[in-house]
């Protein structure tokens, strides 16, 4: 029978709070600590706030498509099921293979980011120089920390989704506490005069609008991650209509978090202080703002710890999403069936987790240069998958008009068209020359290699499984 109608093999262990922290944690990574200065100097404090609101609205429309489709087809794999229902086997393969590249890219990058950022808190932590890759020095202790954290997150996911969610909840609470402390400290010790000359950037209305647009285009890249929820839909014990609302709420929470951080930084640091912070050795403007807010340099390290938690929550969420996407392709005979194996005791997709976990263990050995390329290639793949999902949303409203939709979006044509245009535009930015996001040749090799690997895997699976391939038949 069709997978969309099959009986789930997963245990429903995630409650409302778990859903929120998994989605919110995926969207709140390290960017709010390291990029706030860049945002403010590009668009101004008010301009950045407006940019995030505009970018959040764009992601909101994509989120609406996801919310309706997830509640209508709450099966493991998310995009895999949506695109299959709308476009058949080819569309499902392309969409899911794309999103897997995105998830793997984030997991590998976070494995490198964690020990790197930890050095800001403990500068002498790097010991035992080994070699350099692209100008990035690799140390024995640095590798040990990265591998240890990778194994810990992998272990937590193998022994159960609920345990991984609890881990996520603890770290998300730390992020929230640090964020609240920053906002409260800035409100108490900040000065409205600090906002002078940095509310907006530009001498003319045209320049101001252009700079706000630059921030708006960039912000969706910091809001990816809510889509991990559809991947784990079979493990969620929440009424379907409420689940749709939770996905939208997670987007609103993430946008609000970024907006409050930007306002706090601009309120407590003037333009000169932000410029000085950006030119410092670390360039961590948000951390410096925390220190200024409390007049204590050690508070900057407290905020960095919150950023470290953001790295881990994003890492954990995308490991969840990537493993479920691999599982969904395998259970559909699109990939070798070994990735559809569930752990006998913990009921988790153990082989899929082990594969992505192994990549997260290996990735630190290559340093940061290559991983930046992987993340950029993965972001392109994610935008492309979003576009396919948005098109699926429109197609299924016509093709499957009678489908039960617990969370039904109003004005679906308008919502779907905006979502397609938004995600399609973001995808195009990676292809069109001379945009801030244009893929470099190394990233094109990764994208091309991933496409070639997908074709090879499809050929092997088709030859091995015959008519079962890509039919979502179990």
Secondary structure, DSSP 8 states (H G I E B T S, - for coil): -BGGGS---S---B-HHHHHHHHHHHH-SSHHHHSHHHHHHHH-HHHHHHHHHHHHHHHHHHHHHHHHHHHHS--TTTHHHHHHHHHHHHHHHHHHHHHHHHHHHHHHHHHHHHHHHHHHHSGGG--SEEEEETTEEEEHHHHHHHHHHHHHHHHHHHT-HHHHHHHHHHHHHHHHHHHHHHHHHHHHH--GGGGTT-SS--SSHHHHHHHHHHHHHHHGGGSTTTTHHHHTGGGB-S-HHHHHHHHHHHHHHHHHHHHHHHHHHHHHS-HHHHHHHHTSSS--HHHHHHHHHHT-THHHHHHHHHHHHHHHHHHHHHHHHHHHHHHHHHHTTSS-GGGG---TTT-S-HHHHHHHHHHHHHHGGGTTHHHHHHHHHHHHHHHHHHHHHHHHHHHHHHHTTTS--SS--SSHHHHHHHHHHHHHHHHHHHHSTTSTT---HHHHHHHHHHHHHHHHHHHHHHHHHGGGTTTTB-
